[in-house]
Amino acid sequence: MFERIRNMREDRDLTQTQMASYLNIHQTTYSDYEIGNLNIPIPVLMKIADLFDTSVDYLVGRTDERQRYPKSK
């Protein structure tokens, strides 16, 4: 999971500081998420998935399908 999030961040040329700012957390907290020292809360995972236009399932490794699910009505 952590590797996917890091790779997606790097693919977008975003720094950990920029990600932390977007998520409204400290950079050190974000860094701990990326290296697996802290579990990422679901609301934070959802925000990351929205930013990268993917699903939480993809971020956590439950699927290899990177495309976001259709929104429910």
PDB file of N, CA, C and O in Angstrom:
ATOM      1  N   MET A   1       0.827  -1.195   0.000  1.00  0.00           N
ATOM      2  CA  MET A   1       0.000   0.000   0.000  1.00  0.00           C
ATOM      3  C   MET A   1       0.864   1.248   0.000  1.00  0.00           C
ATOM      4  O   MET A   1       0.644   2.158  -0.800  1.00  0.00           O
ATOM      5  N   PHE A   2       1.829   1.297   0.878  1.00  0.00           N
ATOM      6  CA  PHE A   2       2.612   2.514   1.036  1.00  0.00           C
ATOM      7  C   PHE A   2       3.417   2.819  -0.227  1.00  0.00           C
ATOM      8  O   PHE A   2       3.607   3.978  -0.597  1.00  0.00           O
ATOM      9  N   GLU A   3       3.880   1.763  -0.871  1.00  0.00           N
ATOM     10  CA  GLU A   3       4.657   1.938  -2.091  1.00  0.00           C
ATOM     11  C   GLU A   3       3.794   2.541  -3.203  1.00  0.00           C
ATOM     12  O   GLU A   3       4.267   3.387  -3.962  1.00  0.00           O
ATOM     13  N   ARG A   4       2.550   2.118  -3.302  1.00  0.00           N
ATOM     14  CA  ARG A   4       1.659   2.667  -4.329  1.00  0.00           C
ATOM     15  C   ARG A   4       1.421   4.152  -4.110  1.00  0.00           C
ATOM     16  O   ARG A   4       1.437   4.939  -5.056  1.00  0.00           O
ATOM     17  N   ILE A   5       1.203   4.523  -2.874  1.00  0.00           N
ATOM     18  CA  ILE A   5       0.951   5.933  -2.573  1.00  0.00           C
ATOM     19  C   ILE A   5       2.195   6.767  -2.891  1.00  0.00           C
ATOM     20  O   ILE A   5       2.092   7.842  -3.481  1.00  0.00           O
ATOM     21  N   ARG A   6       3.348   6.277  -2.505  1.00  0.00           N
ATOM     22  CA  ARG A   6       4.590   6.995  -2.797  1.00  0.00           C
ATOM     23  C   ARG A   6       4.804   7.107  -4.305  1.00  0.00           C
ATOM     24  O   ARG A   6       5.144   8.176  -4.812  1.00  0.00           O
ATOM     25  N   ASN A   7       4.605   6.003  -5.014  1.00  0.00           N
ATOM     26  CA  ASN A   7       4.797   6.025  -6.461  1.00  0.00           C
ATOM     27  C   ASN A   7       3.849   6.991  -7.147  1.00  0.00           C
ATOM     28  O   ASN A   7       4.255   7.710  -8.061  1.00  0.00           O
ATOM     29  N   MET A   8       2.602   7.020  -6.726  1.00  0.00           N
ATOM     30  CA  MET A   8       1.641   7.946  -7.333  1.00  0.00           C
ATOM     31  C   MET A   8       2.014   9.388  -7.028  1.00  0.00           C
ATOM     32  O   MET A   8       1.879  10.260  -7.887  1.00  0.00           O
ATOM     33  N   ARG A   9       2.481   9.644  -5.817  1.00  0.00           N
ATOM     34  CA  ARG A   9       2.925  11.002  -5.465  1.00  0.00           C
ATOM     35  C   ARG A   9       4.097  11.408  -6.332  1.00  0.00           C
ATOM     36  O   ARG A   9       4.122  12.518  -6.865  1.00  0.00           O
ATOM     37  N   GLU A  10       5.063  10.525  -6.478  1.00  0.00           N
ATOM     38  CA  GLU A  10       6.243  10.833  -7.278  1.00  0.00           C
ATOM     39  C   GLU A  10       5.899  10.986  -8.760  1.00  0.00           C
ATOM     40  O   GLU A  10       6.490  11.817  -9.449  1.00  0.00           O
ATOM     41  N   ASP A  11       4.938  10.182  -9.256  1.00  0.00           N
ATOM     42  CA  ASP A  11       4.506  10.309 -10.650  1.00  0.00           C
ATOM     43  C   ASP A  11       3.931  11.692 -10.937  1.00  0.00           C
ATOM     44  O   ASP A  11       4.031  12.195 -12.056  1.00  0.00           O
ATOM     45  N   ARG A  12       3.336  12.293  -9.928  1.00  0.00           N
ATOM     46  CA  ARG A  12       2.768  13.637 -10.076  1.00  0.00           C
ATOM     47  C   ARG A  12       3.761  14.734  -9.688  1.00  0.00           C
ATOM     48  O   ARG A  12       3.409  15.913  -9.657  1.00  0.00           O
ATOM     49  N   ASP A  13       4.994  14.342  -9.396  1.00  0.00           N
ATOM     50  CA  ASP A  13       6.033  15.295  -8.984  1.00  0.00           C
ATOM     51  C   ASP A  13       5.614  16.129  -7.770  1.00  0.00           C
ATOM     52  O   ASP A  13       5.868  17.332  -7.705  1.00  0.00           O
ATOM     53  N   LEU A  14       4.974  15.469  -6.823  1.00  0.00           N
ATOM     54  CA  LEU A  14       4.579  16.129  -5.575  1.00  0.00           C
ATOM     55  C   LEU A  14       5.556  15.752  -4.475  1.00  0.00           C
ATOM     56  O   LEU A  14       6.054  14.627  -4.430  1.00  0.00           O
ATOM     57  N   THR A  15       5.819  16.686  -3.602  1.00  0.00           N
ATOM     58  CA  THR A  15       6.668  16.415  -2.450  1.00  0.00           C
ATOM     59  C   THR A  15       5.812  15.920  -1.286  1.00  0.00           C
ATOM     60  O   THR A  15       4.589  16.063  -1.294  1.00  0.00           O
ATOM     61  N   GLN A  16       6.464  15.344  -0.302  1.00  0.00           N
ATOM     62  CA  GLN A  16       5.741  14.956   0.907  1.00  0.00           C
ATOM     63  C   GLN A  16       5.135  16.181   1.579  1.00  0.00           C
ATOM     64  O   GLN A  16       4.043  16.107   2.144  1.00  0.00           O
ATOM     65  N   THR A  17       5.823  17.282   1.521  1.00  0.00           N
ATOM     66  CA  THR A  17       5.316  18.525   2.118  1.00  0.00           C
ATOM     67  C   THR A  17       4.045  18.975   1.418  1.00  0.00           C
ATOM     68  O   THR A  17       3.097  19.405   2.075  1.00  0.00           O
ATOM     69  N   GLN A  18       4.012  18.881   0.100  1.00  0.00           N
ATOM     70  CA  GLN A  18       2.804  19.261  -0.639  1.00  0.00           C
ATOM     71  C   GLN A  18       1.643  18.330  -0.305  1.00  0.00           C
ATOM     72  O   GLN A  18       0.507  18.778  -0.144  1.00  0.00           O
ATOM     73  N   MET A  19       1.929  17.040  -0.203  1.00  0.00           N
ATOM     74  CA  MET A  19       0.885  16.085   0.162  1.00  0.00           C
ATOM     75  C   MET A  19       0.359  16.383   1.564  1.00  0.00           C
ATOM     76  O   MET A  19      -0.851  16.387   1.792  1.00  0.00           O
ATOM     77  N   ALA A  20       1.260  16.627   2.486  1.00  0.00           N
ATOM     78  CA  ALA A  20       0.857  16.921   3.860  1.00  0.00           C
ATOM     79  C   ALA A  20      -0.008  18.172   3.908  1.00  0.00           C
ATOM     80  O   ALA A  20      -0.994  18.218   4.644  1.00  0.00           O
ATOM     81  N   SER A  21       0.347  19.170   3.140  1.00  0.00           N
ATOM     82  CA  SER A  21      -0.439  20.398   3.096  1.00  0.00           C
ATOM     83  C   SER A  21      -1.837  20.117   2.552  1.00  0.00           C
ATOM     84  O   SER A  21      -2.824  20.605   3.102  1.00  0.00           O
ATOM     85  N   TYR A  22      -1.929  19.339   1.484  1.00  0.00           N
ATOM     86  CA  TYR A  22      -3.222  18.975   0.899  1.00  0.00           C
ATOM     87  C   TYR A  22      -4.085  18.219   1.915  1.00  0.00           C
ATOM     88  O   TYR A  22      -5.296  18.426   1.988  1.00  0.00           O
ATOM     89  N   LEU A  23      -3.455  17.352   2.687  1.00  0.00           N
ATOM     90  CA  LEU A  23      -4.175  16.540   3.663  1.00  0.00           C
ATOM     91  C   LEU A  23      -4.368  17.250   5.004  1.00  0.00           C
ATOM     92  O   LEU A  23      -5.041  16.736   5.898  1.00  0.00           O
ATOM     93  N   ASN A  24      -3.772  18.432   5.132  1.00  0.00           N
ATOM     94  CA  ASN A  24      -3.860  19.226   6.356  1.00  0.00           C
ATOM     95  C   ASN A  24      -3.269  18.489   7.562  1.00  0.00           C
ATOM     96  O   ASN A  24      -3.857  18.449   8.643  1.00  0.00           O
ATOM     97  N   ILE A  25      -2.083  17.906   7.336  1.00  0.00           N
ATOM     98  CA  ILE A  25      -1.348  17.202   8.387  1.00  0.00           C
ATOM     99  C   ILE A  25       0.109  17.652   8.344  1.00  0.00           C
ATOM    100  O   ILE A  25       0.518  18.344   7.412  1.00  0.00           O
ATOM    101  N   HIS A  26       0.885  17.267   9.338  1.00  0.00           N
ATOM    102  CA  HIS A  26       2.316  17.582   9.337  1.00  0.00           C
ATOM    103  C   HIS A  26       3.051  16.696   8.341  1.00  0.00           C
ATOM    104  O   HIS A  26       2.629  15.572   8.070  1.00  0.00           O
ATOM    105  N   GLN A  27       4.142  17.203   7.801  1.00  0.00           N
ATOM    106  CA  GLN A  27       4.940  16.443   6.835  1.00  0.00           C
ATOM    107  C   GLN A  27       5.470  15.170   7.471  1.00  0.00           C
ATOM    108  O   GLN A  27       5.529  14.132   6.812  1.00  0.00           O
ATOM    109  N   THR A  28       5.855  15.227   8.728  1.00  0.00           N
ATOM    110  CA  THR A  28       6.393  14.031   9.385  1.00  0.00           C
ATOM    111  C   THR A  28       5.314  12.948   9.523  1.00  0.00           C
ATOM    112  O   THR A  28       5.613  11.757   9.432  1.00  0.00           O
ATOM    113  N   THR A  29       4.073  13.362   9.739  1.00  0.00           N
ATOM    114  CA  THR A  29       2.971  12.399   9.797  1.00  0.00           C
ATOM    115  C   THR A  29       2.803  11.737   8.442  1.00  0.00           C
ATOM    116  O   THR A  29       2.669  10.516   8.355  1.00  0.00           O
ATOM    117  N   TYR A  30       2.811  12.539   7.384  1.00  0.00           N
ATOM    118  CA  TYR A  30       2.685  11.977   6.040  1.00  0.00           C
ATOM    119  C   TYR A  30       3.838  11.013   5.754  1.00  0.00           C
ATOM    120  O   TYR A  30       3.627   9.931   5.206  1.00  0.00           O
ATOM    121  N   SER A  31       5.041  11.404   6.124  1.00  0.00           N
ATOM    122  CA  SER A  31       6.200  10.544   5.919  1.00  0.00           C
ATOM    123  C   SER A  31       6.011   9.210   6.639  1.00  0.00           C
ATOM    124  O   SER A  31       6.327   8.154   6.092  1.00  0.00           O
ATOM    125  N   ASP A  32       5.498   9.263   7.861  1.00  0.00           N
ATOM    126  CA  ASP A  32       5.230   8.031   8.614  1.00  0.00           C
ATOM    127  C   ASP A  32       4.180   7.164   7.921  1.00  0.00           C
ATOM    128  O   ASP A  32       4.261   5.937   7.979  1.00  0.00           O
ATOM    129  N   TYR A  33       3.204   7.777   7.273  1.00  0.00           N
ATOM    130  CA  TYR A  33       2.230   7.016   6.478  1.00  0.00           C
ATOM    131  C   TYR A  33       2.946   6.283   5.345  1.00  0.00           C
ATOM    132  O   TYR A  33       2.728   5.092   5.125  1.00  0.00           O
ATOM    133  N   GLU A  34       3.797   7.008   4.634  1.00  0.00           N
ATOM    134  CA  GLU A  34       4.453   6.448   3.447  1.00  0.00           C
ATOM    135  C   GLU A  34       5.417   5.314   3.770  1.00  0.00           C
ATOM    136  O   GLU A  34       5.577   4.395   2.967  1.00  0.00           O
ATOM    137  N   ILE A  35       6.047   5.363   4.912  1.00  0.00           N
ATOM    138  CA  ILE A  35       6.995   4.294   5.241  1.00  0.00           C
ATOM    139  C   ILE A  35       6.362   3.199   6.105  1.00  0.00           C
ATOM    140  O   ILE A  35       7.019   2.226   6.474  1.00  0.00           O
ATOM    141  N   GLY A  36       5.086   3.373   6.420  1.00  0.00           N
ATOM    142  CA  GLY A  36       4.363   2.325   7.133  1.00  0.00           C
ATOM    143  C   GLY A  36       4.474   2.379   8.638  1.00  0.00           C
ATOM    144  O   GLY A  36       4.121   1.411   9.312  1.00  0.00           O
ATOM    145  N   ASN A  37       4.952   3.478   9.184  1.00  0.00           N
ATOM    146  CA  ASN A  37       5.038   3.600  10.641  1.00  0.00           C
ATOM    147  C   ASN A  37       3.696   3.909  11.284  1.00  0.00           C
ATOM    148  O   ASN A  37       3.489   3.622  12.463  1.00  0.00           O
ATOM    149  N   LEU A  38       2.779   4.497  10.510  1.00  0.00           N
ATOM    150  CA  LEU A  38       1.439   4.824  11.001  1.00  0.00           C
ATOM    151  C   LEU A  38       0.407   4.283  10.030  1.00  0.00           C
ATOM    152  O   LEU A  38       0.615   4.310   8.817  1.00  0.00           O
ATOM    153  N   ASN A  39      -0.698   3.794  10.557  1.00  0.00           N
ATOM    154  CA  ASN A  39      -1.812   3.420   9.701  1.00  0.00           C
ATOM    155  C   ASN A  39      -2.484   4.690   9.193  1.00  0.00           C
ATOM    156  O   ASN A  39      -2.624   5.670   9.924  1.00  0.00           O
ATOM    157  N   ILE A  40      -2.893   4.657   7.942  1.00  0.00           N
ATOM    158  CA  ILE A  40      -3.532   5.821   7.341  1.00  0.00           C
ATOM    159  C   ILE A  40      -5.029   5.744   7.630  1.00  0.00           C
ATOM    160  O   ILE A  40      -5.675   4.762   7.267  1.00  0.00           O
ATOM    161  N   PRO A  41      -5.589   6.771   8.280  1.00  0.00           N
ATOM    162  CA  PRO A  41      -7.023   6.763   8.553  1.00  0.00           C
ATOM    163  C   PRO A  41      -7.834   6.739   7.241  1.00  0.00           C
ATOM    164  O   PRO A  41      -7.402   7.282   6.224  1.00  0.00           O
ATOM    165  N   ILE A  42      -8.988   6.113   7.287  1.00  0.00           N
ATOM    166  CA  ILE A  42      -9.816   5.977   6.084  1.00  0.00           C
ATOM    167  C   ILE A  42     -10.149   7.333   5.461  1.00  0.00           C
ATOM    168  O   ILE A  42     -10.064   7.450   4.239  1.00  0.00           O
ATOM    169  N   PRO A  43     -10.522   8.362   6.223  1.00  0.00           N
ATOM    170  CA  PRO A  43     -10.799   9.648   5.573  1.00  0.00           C
ATOM    171  C   PRO A  43      -9.585  10.198   4.804  1.00  0.00           C
ATOM    172  O   PRO A  43      -9.742  10.840   3.766  1.00  0.00           O
ATOM    173  N   VAL A  44      -8.392   9.943   5.315  1.00  0.00           N
ATOM    174  CA  VAL A  44      -7.173  10.382   4.627  1.00  0.00           C
ATOM    175  C   VAL A  44      -6.969   9.556   3.365  1.00  0.00           C
ATOM    176  O   VAL A  44      -6.622  10.106   2.319  1.00  0.00           O
ATOM    177  N   LEU A  45      -7.178   8.245   3.446  1.00  0.00           N
ATOM    178  CA  LEU A  45      -7.083   7.395   2.252  1.00  0.00           C
ATOM    179  C   LEU A  45      -8.061   7.844   1.183  1.00  0.00           C
ATOM    180  O   LEU A  45      -7.726   7.863  -0.002  1.00  0.00           O
ATOM    181  N   MET A  46      -9.257   8.203   1.590  1.00  0.00           N
ATOM    182  CA  MET A  46     -10.257   8.666   0.629  1.00  0.00           C
ATOM    183  C   MET A  46      -9.811   9.954  -0.058  1.00  0.00           C
ATOM    184  O   MET A  46     -10.011  10.123  -1.261  1.00  0.00           O
ATOM    185  N   LYS A  47      -9.219  10.839   0.691  1.00  0.00           N
ATOM    186  CA  LYS A  47      -8.740  12.104   0.129  1.00  0.00           C
ATOM    187  C   LYS A  47      -7.580  11.858  -0.846  1.00  0.00           C
ATOM    188  O   LYS A  47      -7.503  12.498  -1.894  1.00  0.00           O
ATOM    189  N   ILE A  48      -6.689  10.940  -0.501  1.00  0.00           N
ATOM    190  CA  ILE A  48      -5.580  10.588  -1.389  1.00  0.00           C
ATOM    191  C   ILE A  48      -6.126   9.955  -2.674  1.00  0.00           C
ATOM    192  O   ILE A  48      -5.677  10.283  -3.772  1.00  0.00           O
ATOM    193  N   ALA A  49      -7.090   9.054  -2.531  1.00  0.00           N
ATOM    194  CA  ALA A  49      -7.699   8.422  -3.701  1.00  0.00           C
ATOM    195  C   ALA A  49      -8.346   9.468  -4.603  1.00  0.00           C
ATOM    196  O   ALA A  49      -8.219   9.392  -5.825  1.00  0.00           O
ATOM    197  N   ASP A  50      -9.030  10.433  -4.021  1.00  0.00           N
ATOM    198  CA  ASP A  50      -9.643  11.503  -4.812  1.00  0.00           C
ATOM    199  C   ASP A  50      -8.588  12.305  -5.559  1.00  0.00           C
ATOM    200  O   ASP A  50      -8.759  12.618  -6.738  1.00  0.00           O
ATOM    201  N   LEU A  51      -7.500  12.636  -4.877  1.00  0.00           N
ATOM    202  CA  LEU A  51      -6.436  13.413  -5.507  1.00  0.00           C
ATOM    203  C   LEU A  51      -5.857  12.691  -6.712  1.00  0.00           C
ATOM    204  O   LEU A  51      -5.605  13.308  -7.747  1.00  0.00           O
ATOM    205  N   PHE A  52      -5.646  11.394  -6.584  1.00  0.00           N
ATOM    206  CA  PHE A  52      -5.023  10.618  -7.652  1.00  0.00           C
ATOM    207  C   PHE A  52      -6.044   9.969  -8.592  1.00  0.00           C
ATOM    208  O   PHE A  52      -5.684   9.192  -9.476  1.00  0.00           O
ATOM    209  N   ASP A  53      -7.323  10.300  -8.386  1.00  0.00           N
ATOM    210  CA  ASP A  53      -8.397   9.790  -9.231  1.00  0.00           C
ATOM    211  C   ASP A  53      -8.359   8.266  -9.330  1.00  0.00           C
ATOM    212  O   ASP A  53      -8.401   7.693 -10.418  1.00  0.00           O
ATOM    213  N   THR A  54      -8.280   7.635  -8.175  1.00  0.00           N
ATOM    214  CA  THR A  54      -8.245   6.182  -8.089  1.00  0.00           C
ATOM    215  C   THR A  54      -9.143   5.736  -6.945  1.00  0.00           C
ATOM    216  O   THR A  54      -9.827   6.559  -6.337  1.00  0.00           O
ATOM    217  N   SER A  55      -9.147   4.450  -6.648  1.00  0.00           N
ATOM    218  CA  SER A  55      -9.977   3.943  -5.554  1.00  0.00           C
ATOM    219  C   SER A  55      -9.118   3.638  -4.325  1.00  0.00           C
ATOM    220  O   SER A  55      -7.911   3.420  -4.430  1.00  0.00           O
ATOM    221  N   VAL A  56      -9.758   3.629  -3.179  1.00  0.00           N
ATOM    222  CA  VAL A  56      -9.079   3.218  -1.947  1.00  0.00           C
ATOM    223  C   VAL A  56      -8.625   1.769  -2.092  1.00  0.00           C
ATOM    224  O   VAL A  56      -7.547   1.406  -1.621  1.00  0.00           O
ATOM    225  N   ASP A  57      -9.442   0.943  -2.739  1.00  0.00           N
ATOM    226  CA  ASP A  57      -9.060  -0.458  -2.952  1.00  0.00           C
ATOM    227  C   ASP A  57      -7.731  -0.558  -3.700  1.00  0.00           C
ATOM    228  O   ASP A  57      -6.909  -1.416  -3.378  1.00  0.00           O
ATOM    229  N   TYR A  58      -7.510   0.296  -4.684  1.00  0.00           N
ATOM    230  CA  TYR A  58      -6.237   0.268  -5.401  1.00  0.00           C
ATOM    231  C   TYR A  58      -5.098   0.680  -4.467  1.00  0.00           C
ATOM    232  O   TYR A  58      -4.038   0.054  -4.457  1.00  0.00           O
ATOM    233  N   LEU A  59      -5.321   1.723  -3.693  1.00  0.00           N
ATOM    234  CA  LEU A  59      -4.268   2.210  -2.793  1.00  0.00           C
ATOM    235  C   LEU A  59      -3.852   1.149  -1.780  1.00  0.00           C
ATOM    236  O   LEU A  59      -2.673   1.038  -1.446  1.00  0.00           O
ATOM    237  N   VAL A  60      -4.814   0.370  -1.291  1.00  0.00           N
ATOM    238  CA  VAL A  60      -4.496  -0.618  -0.255  1.00  0.00           C
ATOM    239  C   VAL A  60      -4.171  -1.991  -0.828  1.00  0.00           C
ATOM    240  O   VAL A  60      -3.938  -2.937  -0.075  1.00  0.00           O
ATOM    241  N   GLY A  61      -4.152  -2.109  -2.161  1.00  0.00           N
ATOM    242  CA  GLY A  61      -3.725  -3.354  -2.782  1.00  0.00           C
ATOM    243  C   GLY A  61      -4.803  -4.411  -2.941  1.00  0.00           C
ATOM    244  O   GLY A  61      -4.487  -5.573  -3.195  1.00  0.00           O
ATOM    245  N   ARG A  62      -6.066  -4.038  -2.798  1.00  0.00           N
ATOM    246  CA  ARG A  62      -7.155  -5.008  -2.971  1.00  0.00           C
ATOM    247  C   ARG A  62      -7.477  -5.256  -4.434  1.00  0.00           C
ATOM    248  O   ARG A  62      -8.137  -6.239  -4.770  1.00  0.00           O
ATOM    249  N   THR A  63      -7.011  -4.364  -5.309  1.00  0.00           N
ATOM    250  CA  THR A  63      -7.196  -4.518  -6.745  1.00  0.00           C
ATOM    251  C   THR A  63      -6.000  -3.904  -7.453  1.00  0.00           C
ATOM    252  O   THR A  63      -5.330  -3.017  -6.924  1.00  0.00           O
ATOM    253  N   ASP A  64      -5.750  -4.388  -8.640  1.00  0.00           N
ATOM    254  CA  ASP A  64      -4.706  -3.784  -9.463  1.00  0.00           C
ATOM    255  C   ASP A  64      -5.303  -2.831 -10.495  1.00  0.00           C
ATOM    256  O   ASP A  64      -4.582  -2.243 -11.301  1.00  0.00           O
ATOM    257  N   GLU A  65      -6.634  -2.684 -10.462  1.00  0.00           N
ATOM    258  CA  GLU A  65      -7.330  -1.762 -11.367  1.00  0.00           C
ATOM    259  C   GLU A  65      -7.197  -0.347 -10.818  1.00  0.00           C
ATOM    260  O   GLU A  65      -7.759  -0.007  -9.776  1.00  0.00           O
ATOM    261  N   ARG A  66      -6.440   0.466 -11.547  1.00  0.00           N
ATOM    262  CA  ARG A  66      -6.129   1.809 -11.047  1.00  0.00           C
ATOM    263  C   ARG A  66      -7.284   2.790 -11.227  1.00  0.00           C
ATOM    264  O   ARG A  66      -7.351   3.803 -10.531  1.00  0.00           O
ATOM    265  N   GLN A  67      -8.187   2.497 -12.151  1.00  0.00           N
ATOM    266  CA  GLN A  67      -9.292   3.403 -12.440  1.00  0.00           C
ATOM    267  C   GLN A  67     -10.275   3.469 -11.283  1.00  0.00           C
ATOM    268  O   GLN A  67     -10.562   2.468 -10.627  1.00  0.00           O
ATOM    269  N   ARG A  68     -10.775   4.654 -11.054  1.00  0.00           N
ATOM    270  CA  ARG A  68     -11.755   4.892  -9.977  1.00  0.00           C
ATOM    271  C   ARG A  68     -13.068   4.193 -10.306  1.00  0.00           C
ATOM    272  O   ARG A  68     -13.422   4.035 -11.474  1.00  0.00           O
ATOM    273  N   TYR A  69     -13.781   3.779  -9.273  1.00  0.00           N
ATOM    274  CA  TYR A  69     -15.115   3.204  -9.443  1.00  0.00           C
ATOM    275  C   TYR A  69     -16.093   4.322  -9.827  1.00  0.00           C
ATOM    276  O   TYR A  69     -15.881   5.481  -9.473  1.00  0.00           O
ATOM    277  N   PRO A  70     -17.154   3.974 -10.545  1.00  0.00           N
ATOM    278  CA  PRO A  70     -18.186   5.000 -10.817  1.00  0.00           C
ATOM    279  C   PRO A  70     -18.840   5.427  -9.508  1.00  0.00           C
ATOM    280  O   PRO A  70     -19.019   4.615  -8.600  1.00  0.00           O
ATOM    281  N   LYS A  71     -19.189   6.687  -9.421  1.00  0.00           N
ATOM    282  CA  LYS A  71     -19.849   7.192  -8.214  1.00  0.00           C
ATOM    283  C   LYS A  71     -21.284   6.673  -8.144  1.00  0.00           C
ATOM    284  O   LYS A  71     -21.973   6.591  -9.161  1.00  0.00           O
ATOM    285  N   SER A  72     -21.726   6.325  -6.941  1.00  0.00           N
ATOM    286  CA  SER A  72     -23.107   5.872  -6.774  1.00  0.00           C
ATOM    287  C   SER A  72     -24.029   7.084  -6.721  1.00  0.00           C
ATOM    288  O   SER A  72     -23.615   8.198  -6.403  1.00  0.00           O
ATOM    289  N   LYS A  73     -25.275   6.830  -7.038  1.00  0.00           N
ATOM    290  CA  LYS A  73     -26.256   7.943  -7.081  1.00  0.00           C
ATOM    291  C   LYS A  73     -26.924   8.160  -5.774  1.00  0.00           C
ATOM    292  O   LYS A  73     -27.765   9.050  -5.650  1.00  0.00           O
TER     293      LYS A  73
END
